[in-house]
Amino acid sequence: PMATALDTWHQVVRTHDARLLDRLIADDAVFHSPVVHTPQVGKSIVVKYLSAAALVLLNESFSYQREIIGDHEAMLEFQVTIDGIEINGVDHIRWDENDQIIEFKVWVRPLKGMQKIQQCMAALLSPG
């Protein structure tokens, strides 16, 4: 059977292979960052944000704790430690009938953890 959007996402997390995102993310996908106020719209910017997030978050301490899975959406709770700061968060992923991700929303707690992620992401995403 075809890999579902969720299977492919888990493969990205396991292998850190950002090239898989090109097939996985829909053209009009929307990314909601925990630290950027405005939704990021369009495949290229969503891929850019998810690739940066992968570099920041997917260290050896990262793991998904639980999953709540619906018809075309899932909520994946994760735990990760960055520079000694324990971070707890949720990836809320929605996909379409083509098994492409159309919306990716991330919640993070506590505030100290969100600030740490913001710092790391800014360093990667800032021009230059």
C-alpha positions, 0 to 999 in steps of 0.5 A: 500500500502507498505510504500515507502522509503520516508515514512519510512524515515519520520517515522524514523524522527518522532519516532527517531526509528533507528531500522527502518534503518536496513530495509530501508538502502540498503547493498551497500548504500553510505552516503555523509556527509557535514563534512567528505570528503570521501563517507561512503560506506556500510549499517553498516556505513551508519546506524551508521552515520544516527543514530548519525546524528539523535541524533545530529539533531532531537531535538524539533526544527528540521523540514522539510521546503519543499520537492522536490520529483522525481521518485526515489529521493527527496530533503528535506530542513530542519531547526534546532537550536543547541546550539543557532545556526540556521542551514539550510540544505538539505537531498538528498535521492535516493532509488531503486525499493525495496524502500531501500535508496541507497544514502544519501547526506547532505548539510548544511549551514552556515559554523558555523552550519556545524562546530557545527554539526561536533563537535557533530558528532565527539563526538558521532562517536569517539572511546571510 
